[in-house]
Amino acid sequence: MERPPSKSHGGATGFKAPPGVTVNQVPPDKSLGSMMVSGELDAVMFYLVDPNLIDRSTIDLHNHPDVKPLFPDSAARACAIIARPGFIRSTTAR
C-alpha cells in the first residue's frame, strides 16, 4: 500500500487485515511505480498515476517498455469472468 495508514481508507475506517493476510507499506522513499520498474514488485492490482495529494506514483506504467499488463485486453477478460455462470447472483425476486 502506497498511502500511509493515516491517509488510507483502511486507516480511516480502522481496517485490520484478517489472519493470514499481510498489508505491506511502500517505503516513503519509493512508490508503486518505481518498485514495478525496478522489479521489486511483480504486479499491482490498482495503480493511480493521476496527480493527487496522497499517492506518490508518477511513472506512466501503461506506456513503459518494461511493464506489460497481465491480460492485454483487460476489459474483455473482466467481461468473460463476469459472464461465467454463478459469478453474479441476482437477489431481486422476479
All heavy atoms as an XYZ file, in Angstrom:
703
protein
N       0.852     -1.172      0.000
C       0.000      0.000      0.000
C       0.896      1.232      0.000
O       1.801      1.352      0.808
C      -0.914     -0.027      1.222
C      -1.874      1.123      1.246
S      -3.193      0.968      2.445
C      -2.331      1.162      3.963
N       0.640      2.115     -0.930
C       1.469      3.307     -1.068
C       1.068      4.411     -0.087
O       1.917      5.128      0.435
C       1.366      3.826     -2.505
C       2.349      4.930     -2.816
C       2.341      5.277     -4.291
O       3.067      4.616     -5.037
O       1.604      6.196     -4.673
N      -0.202      4.541      0.168
C      -0.657      5.590      1.091
C      -0.282      5.227      2.526
O      -0.383      4.078      2.923
C      -2.168      5.747      1.012
C      -2.645      6.233     -0.317
C      -4.150      6.290     -0.371
N      -4.562      6.790     -1.682
C      -5.797      7.062     -1.998
N      -6.773      6.884     -1.132
N      -6.085      7.506     -3.201
N       0.104      6.210      3.303
C       0.352      5.913      4.723
C      -0.974      5.592      5.411
O      -2.034      6.066      4.978
C       0.964      7.201      5.263
C       0.520      8.261      4.322
C       0.356      7.613      2.981
N      -0.966      4.768      6.447
C      -2.214      4.406      7.117
C      -3.054      5.620      7.530
O      -4.283      5.569      7.469
C      -1.755      3.622      8.343
C      -0.436      3.060      7.942
C       0.188      4.101      7.046
N      -2.410      6.704      7.894
C      -3.156      7.889      8.331
C      -3.962      8.532      7.196
O      -4.882      9.299      7.443
C      -2.202      8.921      8.922
O      -1.293      9.360      7.927
N      -3.632      8.203      5.935
C      -4.328      8.788      4.797
C      -5.001      7.738      3.921
O      -5.401      8.019      2.801
C      -3.352      9.612      3.959
C      -2.823     10.806      4.717
C      -1.942     11.653      3.859
C      -1.470     12.863      4.659
N      -0.556     13.700      3.905
N      -5.130      6.535      4.444
C      -5.734      5.465      3.663
C      -7.178      5.238      4.080
O      -7.593      5.630      5.167
C      -4.947      4.170      3.842
O      -5.171      3.639      5.134
N      -7.931      4.573      3.224
C      -9.304      4.213      3.569
C      -9.302      3.279      4.778
O     -10.128      3.396      5.665
C      -9.991      3.533      2.384
C     -10.169      4.433      1.209
N      -9.216      4.583      0.242
C     -11.190      5.238      0.853
C      -9.636      5.439     -0.669
N     -10.839      5.859     -0.325
N      -8.363      2.329      4.780
C      -8.281      1.394      5.899
C      -7.964      2.085      7.205
O      -8.516      1.751      8.252
N      -7.080      3.069      7.164
C      -6.758      3.821      8.373
C      -7.941      4.617      8.880
O      -8.191      4.692     10.083
N      -8.699      5.178      7.955
C      -9.858      5.985      8.337
C     -10.984      5.143      8.926
O     -11.745      5.609      9.762
C     -10.380      6.763      7.127
N     -11.064      3.867      8.494
C     -12.154      3.010      8.965
C     -11.727      2.049     10.073
O     -12.548      1.316     10.600
C     -12.723      2.169      7.806
O     -11.685      1.323      7.284
C     -13.282      3.055      6.713
N     -10.431      2.039     10.390
C      -9.941      1.121     11.412
C      -9.781     -0.305     10.903
O      -9.752     -1.256     11.682
N      -9.637     -0.474      9.593
C      -9.498     -1.803      8.992
C      -8.285     -2.536      9.551
O      -7.203     -1.988      9.659
C      -9.350     -1.683      7.474
C      -8.991     -2.979      6.801
C      -9.957     -3.923      6.548
C      -7.688     -3.246      6.426
C      -9.631     -5.122      5.924
C      -7.349     -4.431      5.811
C      -8.326     -5.371      5.552
N      -8.491     -3.784      9.883
C      -7.414     -4.694     10.286
C      -7.483     -5.891      9.360
O      -8.545     -6.501      9.199
C      -7.585     -5.162     11.735
C      -7.605     -4.036     12.750
C      -6.232     -3.441     12.919
C      -6.255     -2.381     14.008
N      -5.476     -1.237     13.742
N      -6.365     -6.233      8.748
C      -6.343     -7.371      7.832
C      -6.682     -8.649      8.584
O      -6.283     -8.819      9.736
C      -4.969     -7.488      7.181
N      -7.417     -9.561      7.939
C      -7.768    -10.812      8.603
C      -6.529    -11.691      8.788
O      -5.506    -11.475      8.126
C      -8.775    -11.461      7.642
C      -8.560    -10.803      6.334
C      -8.007     -9.445      6.614
N      -6.610    -12.673      9.662
C      -5.467    -13.581      9.868
C      -5.018    -14.195      8.544
O      -5.841    -14.581      7.712
C      -6.035    -14.652     10.803
C      -7.173    -13.992     11.500
C      -7.755    -13.026     10.503
N      -3.721    -14.222      8.345
C      -3.161    -14.784      7.123
C      -2.976    -13.785      5.999
O      -2.402    -14.110      4.968
N      -3.459    -12.552      6.190
C      -3.316    -11.510      5.164
C      -2.371    -10.444      5.696
O      -2.541     -9.952      6.802
C      -4.678    -10.871      4.814
C      -4.499     -9.706      3.851
C      -5.616    -11.909      4.241
N      -1.374    -10.103      4.904
C      -0.412     -9.092      5.289
C      -0.508     -7.902      4.337
O      -0.509     -8.090      3.125
C       1.034     -9.648      5.236
O       1.103    -10.783      6.091
C       2.046     -8.611      5.672
N      -0.609     -6.714      4.881
C      -0.590     -5.495      4.076
C       0.767     -4.847      4.311
O       1.124     -4.519      5.435
C      -1.731     -4.529      4.479
C      -1.630     -3.230      3.688
C      -3.083     -5.187      4.276
N       1.537     -4.690      3.242
C       2.867     -4.098      3.344
C       2.824     -2.648      2.895
O       2.227     -2.330      1.865
C       3.862     -4.868      2.470
C       4.050     -6.284      2.951
O       4.362     -6.519      4.112
N       3.837     -7.239      2.074
N       3.459     -1.793      3.648
C       3.559     -0.373      3.296
C       4.741     -0.163      2.355
O       5.816     -0.705      2.576
C       3.769      0.480      4.544
C       2.615      0.505      5.507
C       1.380      1.143      4.925
O       0.306      0.643      5.116
N       1.519      2.243      4.224
N       4.528      0.617      1.320
C       5.619      1.015      0.433
C       6.466      2.024      1.206
O       5.927      2.976      1.785
C       5.063      1.636     -0.867
C       6.180      2.202     -1.722
C       4.251      0.608     -1.643
N       7.792      1.830      1.244
C       8.636      2.778      1.972
C       8.436      4.211      1.468
O       8.169      4.418      0.276
C      10.061      2.294      1.680
C       9.911      0.857      1.308
C       8.567      0.753      0.633
N       8.562      5.204      2.351
C       8.317      6.603      1.972
C       9.174      7.112      0.816
O       8.759      8.003      0.094
C       8.636      7.390      3.242
C       8.558      6.399      4.344
C       8.895      5.068      3.753
N      10.354      6.519      0.618
C      11.239      6.993     -0.449
C      10.990      6.267     -1.781
O      11.725      6.469     -2.744
C      12.696      6.822     -0.037
C      13.073      5.377      0.245
O      12.200      4.615      0.729
O      14.238      5.006     -0.006
N       9.936      5.430     -1.843
C       9.619      4.686     -3.056
C       8.147      4.882     -3.413
O       7.394      5.475     -2.659
C       9.904      3.197     -2.854
C      11.359      2.892     -2.599
C      11.588      1.412     -2.446
C      13.071      1.152     -2.197
N      13.346     -0.283     -2.156
N       7.774      4.358     -4.570
C       6.369      4.371     -4.994
C       6.079      3.033     -5.659
O       6.997      2.280     -6.006
C       6.108      5.514     -5.970
O       6.755      5.260     -7.205
N       4.795      2.727     -5.859
C       4.448      1.501     -6.557
C       5.065      1.493     -7.957
O       5.573      0.483     -8.415
C       2.932      1.351     -6.645
C       2.209      1.049     -5.340
C       0.699      1.126     -5.541
C       2.604     -0.296     -4.798
N       5.021      2.635     -8.636
C       5.591      2.733     -9.981
C       7.079      2.463     -9.999
O       7.568      1.683    -10.822
N       7.825      3.075     -9.097
C       9.269      2.867     -9.075
C       9.610      1.424     -8.714
O      10.569      0.851     -9.240
C       9.958      3.833     -8.099
O       9.629      3.533     -6.748
N       8.800      0.814     -7.859
C       9.045     -0.577     -7.474
C       8.698     -1.542     -8.609
O       9.356     -2.570     -8.780
C       8.271     -0.918     -6.207
C       8.800     -0.162     -4.981
S       7.856     -0.462     -3.485
C       8.465     -2.093     -3.042
N       7.703     -1.225     -9.422
C       7.393     -2.052    -10.588
C       8.525     -1.990    -11.608
O       8.978     -3.009    -12.103
C       6.090     -1.579    -11.246
C       4.839     -2.010    -10.540
S       4.519     -3.776    -10.637
C       4.208     -3.980    -12.389
N       8.997     -0.786    -11.902
C      10.046     -0.612    -12.906
C      11.356     -1.257    -12.464
O      12.070     -1.845    -13.273
C      10.239      0.893    -13.219
C      11.459      1.133    -14.067
C       8.994      1.438    -13.912
N      11.668     -1.201    -11.167
C      12.922     -1.783    -10.681
C      12.838     -3.289    -10.477
O      13.851     -3.932    -10.205
C      13.327     -1.119     -9.358
O      12.459     -1.540     -8.313
N      11.639     -3.871    -10.595
C      11.490     -5.306    -10.416
C      11.245     -5.733     -8.980
O      11.216     -6.919     -8.682
N      11.051     -4.772     -8.067
C      10.790     -5.110     -6.662
C       9.373     -5.659     -6.471
O       9.120     -6.363     -5.496
C      10.980     -3.877     -5.779
C      12.414     -3.408     -5.695
C      12.527     -2.139     -4.880
O      12.487     -2.240     -3.636
O      12.635     -1.056     -5.498
N       8.475     -5.309     -7.388
C       7.111     -5.836     -7.367
C       6.856     -6.556     -8.679
O       7.307     -6.112     -9.737
C       6.078     -4.710     -7.219
C       6.058     -3.931     -5.913
C       5.035     -2.809     -5.991
C       5.744     -4.846     -4.745
N       6.103     -7.645     -8.609
C       5.740     -8.372     -9.820
C       4.452     -7.845    -10.436
O       4.235     -7.990    -11.638
C       5.550     -9.861     -9.505
C       6.851    -10.524     -9.086
O       7.908    -10.157     -9.632
O       6.814    -11.399     -8.215
N       3.585     -7.279     -9.605
C       2.290     -6.816    -10.115
C       1.663     -5.843     -9.131
O       2.017     -5.816     -7.959
C       1.352     -8.008    -10.318
N       0.745     -5.050     -9.635
C      -0.106     -4.212     -8.793
C      -1.538     -4.416     -9.266
O      -1.786     -4.657    -10.438
C       0.260     -2.706     -8.840
C       1.634     -2.459     -8.262
C       0.175     -2.150    -10.235
N      -2.476     -4.358     -8.331
C      -3.879     -4.534     -8.698
C      -4.535     -3.214     -9.069
O      -5.438     -3.177     -9.897
C      -4.645     -5.169     -7.541
C      -4.283     -6.615     -7.333
S      -5.230     -7.392     -6.025
C      -6.888     -7.300     -6.649
N      -4.091     -2.146     -8.453
C      -4.712     -0.849     -8.683
C      -3.608      0.195     -8.653
O      -2.857      0.274     -7.686
C      -5.747     -0.568     -7.589
C      -6.584      0.652     -7.854
C      -7.481      0.688     -8.914
C      -6.480      1.752     -7.037
C      -8.251      1.815     -9.149
C      -7.238      2.881     -7.267
C      -8.129      2.912     -8.329
N      -3.485      0.958     -9.718
C      -2.379      1.899     -9.832
C      -2.905      3.266    -10.234
O      -3.491      3.430    -11.304
C      -1.376      1.381    -10.867
C      -0.153      2.245    -11.030
C       0.851      2.240    -10.075
C      -0.001      3.072    -12.134
C       1.983      3.024    -10.224
C       1.127      3.856    -12.295
C       2.110      3.824    -11.332
O       3.227      4.607    -11.466
N      -2.729      4.247     -9.368
C      -3.133      5.623     -9.660
C      -1.911      6.439    -10.055
O      -0.923      6.472     -9.334
C      -3.760      6.269     -8.421
C      -5.120      5.771     -7.988
C      -5.524      6.423     -6.673
C      -6.154      6.047     -9.049
N      -1.989      7.100    -11.196
C      -0.896      7.962    -11.622
C      -1.358      9.411    -11.722
O      -0.556     10.318    -11.812
C      -0.288      7.465    -12.952
C      -1.239      7.693    -14.103
C       1.049      8.103    -13.227
N      -2.668      9.628    -11.669
C      -3.182     10.991    -11.733
C      -2.717     11.774    -10.515
O      -2.737     11.262     -9.394
C      -4.718     10.983    -11.792
C      -5.232     10.267    -13.026
O      -4.596     10.404    -14.088
O      -6.250      9.561    -12.922
N      -2.297     13.016    -10.707
C      -1.822     13.808     -9.569
C      -2.897     13.934     -8.488
O      -4.057     14.227     -8.778
C      -1.519     15.175    -10.186
C      -1.374     14.925    -11.650
C      -2.245     13.748    -11.968
N      -2.506     13.671     -7.270
C      -3.392     13.861     -6.125
C      -2.534     14.132     -4.901
O      -1.307     14.117     -4.981
C      -4.336     12.661     -5.931
C      -3.602     11.375     -5.631
O      -3.033     11.226     -4.566
N      -3.605     10.441     -6.582
N      -3.142     14.385     -3.794
C      -2.397     14.794     -2.597
C      -1.862     13.636     -1.778
O      -1.142     13.864     -0.807
C      -3.299     15.665     -1.718
C      -3.782     16.963     -2.361
C      -4.779     17.662     -1.446
C      -2.613     17.865     -2.688
N      -2.182     12.393     -2.153
C      -1.822     11.269     -1.302
C      -0.864     10.293     -1.972
O       0.127      9.893     -1.386
C      -3.100     10.515     -0.846
C      -4.006     11.481     -0.085
C      -2.751      9.320      0.011
C      -5.369     10.932      0.211
N      -1.149      9.883     -3.213
C      -0.353      8.863     -3.873
C       0.924      9.455     -4.455
O       0.948     10.593     -4.894
C      -1.183      8.185     -4.968
C      -2.406      7.502     -4.380
O      -2.226      6.610     -3.541
O      -3.524      7.878     -4.765
N       1.995      8.662     -4.459
C       3.306      9.159     -4.873
C       3.702      8.752     -6.288
O       4.651      9.279     -6.852
C       4.375      8.644     -3.893
C       4.159      9.102     -2.479
C       5.316      8.686     -1.575
N       5.520      7.260     -1.453
C       4.978      6.486     -0.518
N       4.170      6.999      0.375
N       5.234      5.199     -0.461
N       3.048      7.776     -6.884
C       3.455      7.264     -8.184
C       3.200      8.278     -9.291
O       2.132      8.877     -9.354
C       2.718      5.963     -8.505
O       3.170      4.942     -7.655
N       4.186      8.450    -10.146
C       4.051      9.353    -11.287
C       4.511      8.691    -12.582
O       4.382      9.282    -13.648
C       4.872     10.639    -11.075
O       6.243     10.284    -10.866
C       4.355     11.437     -9.888
N       5.030      7.473    -12.524
C       5.538      6.784    -13.711
C       4.357      6.256    -14.529
O       3.449      5.621    -13.998
C       6.471      5.625    -13.312
C       7.696      6.174    -12.568
C       6.903      4.821    -14.527
C       8.587      5.094    -11.978
N       4.377      6.498    -15.822
C       3.332      6.018    -16.721
C       3.626      4.556    -17.056
O       4.314      4.256    -18.025
C       3.295      6.878    -17.979
C       2.244      6.431    -18.976
O       1.462      5.513    -18.660
O       2.216      7.008    -20.083
N       3.119      3.640    -16.236
C       3.372      2.219    -16.456
C       2.677      1.711    -17.708
O       3.140      0.754    -18.338
C       2.921      1.391    -15.248
C       3.679      1.633    -13.939
C       3.154      0.700    -12.859
C       5.176      1.469    -14.119
N       1.578      2.344    -18.086
C       0.829      1.909    -19.274
C       1.702      1.972    -20.527
O       1.578      1.134    -21.417
C      -0.419      2.779    -19.445
C      -1.264      2.370    -20.604
N      -2.041      1.238    -20.592
C      -1.438      2.936    -21.826
C      -2.664      1.120    -21.756
N      -2.321      2.143    -22.519
N       2.592      2.941    -20.605
C       3.458      3.106    -21.777
C       4.918      2.773    -21.504
O       5.766      3.051    -22.339
C       3.339      4.541    -22.299
C       1.966      4.817    -22.856
O       1.489      4.100    -23.715
N       1.308      5.839    -22.340
N       5.216      2.176    -20.361
C       6.603      1.844    -20.026
C       7.016      0.568    -20.751
O       6.290     -0.432    -20.713
C       6.763      1.678    -18.516
C       8.176      1.745    -18.083
N       9.046      0.693    -18.232
C       8.896      2.747    -17.530
C      10.232      1.023    -17.782
N      10.169      2.277    -17.358
N       8.185      0.560    -21.411
C       8.591     -0.612    -22.197
C       8.856     -1.871    -21.367
O       8.809     -2.979    -21.907
C       9.871     -0.147    -22.906
C      10.391      0.972    -22.060
C       9.181      1.635    -21.465
N       9.137     -1.737    -20.087
C       9.463     -2.901    -19.260
C       8.278     -3.448    -18.472
O       8.424     -4.414    -17.724
C      10.579     -2.540    -18.270
C      11.869     -2.164    -18.979
O      12.107     -2.686    -20.090
O      12.622     -1.336    -18.439
N       7.106     -2.844    -18.622
C       5.928     -3.259    -17.859
C       4.810     -3.617    -18.834
O       4.495     -2.849    -19.727
C       5.467     -2.138    -16.896
C       4.229     -2.543    -16.138
C       6.591     -1.772    -15.934
N       4.245     -4.801    -18.644
C       3.169     -5.272    -19.521
C       1.963     -5.665    -18.668
O       2.111     -6.160    -17.555
C       3.620     -6.505    -20.311
C       4.866     -6.277    -21.143
C       4.550     -5.443    -22.347
C       5.772     -5.288    -23.224
N       6.206     -3.955    -23.426
N       0.753     -5.501    -19.199
C      -0.435     -5.948    -18.461
C      -0.503     -7.476    -18.432
O      -0.024     -8.146    -19.351
C      -1.600     -5.358    -19.252
C      -1.061     -5.154    -20.624
C       0.409     -4.869    -20.470
N      -1.073     -8.018    -17.384
C      -1.252     -9.455    -17.285
C      -2.185     -9.947    -18.394
O      -1.965    -10.982    -19.008
C      -1.816     -9.817    -15.903
C      -2.034    -11.290    -15.611
C      -0.723    -12.068    -15.717
C      -2.625    -11.461    -14.215
N      -3.248     -9.193    -18.651
C      -4.190     -9.512    -19.721
C      -4.174     -8.348    -20.704
O      -4.573     -7.244    -20.343
C      -5.599     -9.706    -19.165
C      -5.682    -10.799    -18.131
C      -5.828    -10.492    -16.795
C      -5.601    -12.123    -18.509
C      -5.891    -11.486    -15.836
C      -5.660    -13.135    -17.557
C      -5.810    -12.822    -16.227
N      -3.728     -8.567    -21.944
C      -3.645     -7.463    -22.907
C      -4.954     -6.701    -23.079
O      -4.947     -5.502    -23.232
C      -3.223     -8.152    -24.204
C      -2.522     -9.385    -23.746
C      -3.226     -9.816    -22.489
N      -6.085     -7.402    -23.065
C      -7.386     -6.737    -23.164
C      -8.118     -6.991    -21.851
O      -8.950     -7.892    -21.739
C      -8.179     -7.284    -24.354
C      -9.470     -6.521    -24.606
O      -9.881     -5.721    -23.728
O     -10.065     -6.718    -25.673
N      -7.782     -6.195    -20.844
C      -8.326     -6.431    -19.503
C      -9.844     -6.249    -19.443
O     -10.510     -6.946    -18.689
C      -7.640     -5.530    -18.479
O      -7.810     -4.171    -18.819
N     -10.393     -5.368    -20.250
C     -11.848     -5.181    -20.246
C     -12.544     -6.440    -20.756
O     -13.532     -6.896    -20.173
C     -12.233     -3.969    -21.084
N     -12.033     -7.028    -21.828
C     -12.625     -8.254    -22.365
C     -12.472     -9.395    -21.365
O     -13.383    -10.211    -21.194
C     -11.975     -8.619    -23.693
N     -11.328     -9.463    -20.700
C     -11.104    -10.515    -19.703
C     -12.078    -10.365    -18.544
O     -12.648    -11.344    -18.068
C      -9.654    -10.462    -19.205
C      -9.314    -11.510    -18.206
C      -9.319    -12.894    -18.832
N      -8.939    -13.862    -17.821
C      -9.355    -15.105    -17.796
N     -10.132    -15.554    -18.745
N      -8.985    -15.909    -16.833
N     -12.281     -9.146    -18.074
C     -13.224     -8.902    -16.978
C     -14.637     -9.302    -17.391
O     -15.354     -9.946    -16.616
C     -13.183     -7.439    -16.564
N     -15.033     -8.976    -18.604
C     -16.367     -9.352    -19.091
C     -16.509    -10.866    -19.148
O     -17.566    -11.410    -18.803
C     -16.623     -8.747    -20.470
S     -16.875     -6.960    -20.425
N     -15.470    -11.568    -19.572
C     -15.517    -13.030    -19.648
C     -15.659    -13.643    -18.262
O     -16.409    -14.603    -18.069
C     -14.263    -13.564    -20.339
N     -14.971    -13.096    -17.286
C     -15.064    -13.613    -15.923
C     -16.447    -13.352    -15.348
O     -17.071    -14.231    -14.763
C     -13.964    -12.985    -15.033
C     -12.600    -13.519    -15.471
C     -14.220    -13.274    -13.560
C     -11.423    -12.794    -14.840
N     -16.951    -12.157    -15.545
C     -18.270    -11.796    -15.015
C     -19.370    -12.621    -15.687
O     -20.382    -12.940    -15.073
C     -18.515    -10.282    -15.178
C     -17.591     -9.521    -14.231
C     -19.961     -9.916    -14.924
C     -17.560     -8.033    -14.451
N     -19.180    -12.996    -16.939
C     -20.189    -13.759    -17.668
C     -20.260    -15.223    -17.246
O     -21.200    -15.927    -17.610
C     -19.911    -13.676    -19.173
N     -19.298    -15.693    -16.471
C     -19.319    -17.092    -16.038
C     -20.567    -17.383    -15.213
O     -20.985    -16.557    -14.395
C     -18.082    -17.405    -15.194
C     -16.806    -17.426    -15.974
C     -15.657    -17.741    -15.060
N     -14.407    -17.762    -15.793
C     -13.225    -17.834    -15.224
N     -13.118    -17.924    -13.912
N     -12.144    -17.847    -15.963
N     -21.142    -18.555    -15.412
C     -22.319    -18.926    -14.623
C     -22.024    -18.865    -13.122
O     -20.972    -19.317    -12.672
C     -22.601    -20.366    -15.060
C     -21.952    -20.494    -16.401
C     -20.760    -19.583    -16.366
N     -22.930    -18.261    -12.391
C     -22.790    -18.205    -10.938
C     -21.958    -17.057    -10.419
O     -21.863    -16.869     -9.215
N     -21.334    -16.281    -11.290
C     -20.491    -15.182    -10.804
C     -21.331    -14.121    -10.113
O     -21.014    -13.676     -9.031
C     -19.682    -14.558    -11.941
C     -18.737    -13.486    -11.472
C     -17.513    -13.817    -10.927
C     -19.090    -12.147    -11.524
C     -16.646    -12.852    -10.464
C     -18.227    -11.170    -11.074
C     -17.006    -11.526    -10.536
N     -22.414    -13.711    -10.757
C     -23.297    -12.707    -10.176
C     -24.661    -13.371     -9.933
O     -25.262    -13.908    -10.847
C     -23.467    -11.478    -11.098
C     -22.125    -10.791    -11.293
C     -24.504    -10.532    -10.530
C     -22.175     -9.639    -12.261
N     -25.097    -13.302     -8.728
C     -26.404    -13.889     -8.387
C     -27.358    -12.754     -8.061
O     -27.082    -11.919     -7.226
C     -26.271    -14.822     -7.203
C     -25.325    -15.971     -7.457
C     -25.381    -16.964     -6.309
N     -24.318    -17.923     -6.378
C     -24.328    -19.004     -7.132
N     -25.348    -19.238     -7.916
N     -23.315    -19.838     -7.126
N     -28.462    -12.767     -8.730
C     -29.462    -11.735     -8.507
C     -30.193    -11.990     -7.206
O     -30.562    -13.113     -6.887
C     -30.464    -11.712     -9.661
O     -31.483    -10.791     -9.384
N     -30.382    -10.950     -6.428
C     -31.146    -11.054     -5.180
C     -32.533    -10.445     -5.362
O     -33.298    -10.367     -4.417
C     -30.421    -10.362     -4.026
O     -30.228     -8.988     -4.379
C     -29.083    -11.032     -3.745
N     -32.831    -10.032     -6.582
C     -34.126     -9.408     -6.858
C     -35.117    -10.495     -7.260
O     -34.867    -11.264     -8.177
C     -33.994     -8.395     -8.007
O     -32.975     -7.460     -7.689
C     -35.302     -7.683     -8.246
N     -36.231    -10.556     -6.567
C     -37.280    -11.525     -6.922
C     -37.930    -11.102     -8.221
O     -38.170     -9.925     -8.456
C     -38.315    -11.605     -5.797
N     -38.236    -12.071     -9.056
C     -38.863    -11.767    -10.345
C     -40.239    -12.333    -10.392
O     -40.604    -13.292     -9.901
C     -38.035    -12.320    -11.496
C     -36.708    -11.610    -11.567
C     -35.880    -12.192    -12.683
N     -34.563    -11.595    -12.608
C     -33.857    -11.293    -13.649
N     -34.308    -11.526    -14.837
N     -32.671    -10.775    -13.526
